Amino acid sequence: MRHWLGCPRLIWAAALVAAYAATAVAASPALEARQDLPRRGLLYEIRTGANTVYLFGTLHVGKPELNPLSRQASLALAASQRLYLEVNLTDATTVNADTAAAAMYGDGITLDQKLPPALMEKVSARLARYQFPQEVALKMKPWMLGQTLLLLEAKRRGYDPELANEFYLMDYARAAQKEILGLETLSDQFAIFDRMSPAQQQAFLEQTLSELEDSRFEARLKAMVDAWANADARALEDELQHEKKQDSVFGSILLPRLIDERNRLMADRIADIARSGPKSFVAVGALHLVGKDGIVELLRRRGFTVRQL
């Protein structure tokens, strides 16, 4: 269940950012730091000299009962002047433009012109189950549609992308007038998928449809969410290693680009943030933090003092 804690689930921004932009200020949560709040997610303190960065591992779907964040995370966020996310989603115009440019077909091309009829029938059946407009789906490239179907199924099972940690963090930061920045751009993330050949994109969509039909889908999704909710780094690392061993487009082609390559780039960016100050709160998918090639170990090897909170 690789999609919910490490990969660019910020793909959902294209569909949700318009609603978010209209409601974020009105819905801004009060930050809570009660003693009775459980540890949720992975939170680290990164120090170099007198400078501090907090690094938090996020969950890209959510449930109401998973908020507010832990006491430690709430206090760290309140103490920070800046919030860094994988991508800054506050500019709806830029998000929509980037999505149209990279994830959608242009010049009258539609998905049904690219897929074999048998696969298109499976897609149409899934879209009908979710009551998702086929005319919208037909504009999407296969990889974008695969991502969208995964989120629609997660939402159908009670895991809502609109309750992702990123939106909670942005709501608070905007209400508190904290600066919101991104480690990457949405175009950077889209490019990872768009680099796949047409055959690879089709295979990705086919494998996604197979995953949705798997009877273990909900159990694996719940296990991932529970691992995040219990701050269980070992369980998250085990899931990452499991995915790396899979013989699939995701495991063999996408995962090295989505996790390993981006870990190195994000670690460099976080190192720059830590050296330059001011105190900042950095939030990225939780799978980016675990393992010997995760951001936490990369920063330790760069000489930073890192401790889990």
PyMOL commands that set and color helices and strands:
alter all, ss='L'
color gray80, all
select helices_A, chain A and resi 9-23+64-66+71-79+92-103+111-113+117-130+134-137+142-156+161-163+165-175+186-194+198-213+217-229+233-244+249-276+286-288+295-301
alter helices_A, ss='H'
color red, helices_A
select strands_A, chain A and resi 42-48+51-58+82-87+179-184+280-285+305-308
alter strands_A, ss='S'
color yellow, strands_A
deselect
rebuild
show_as cartoon
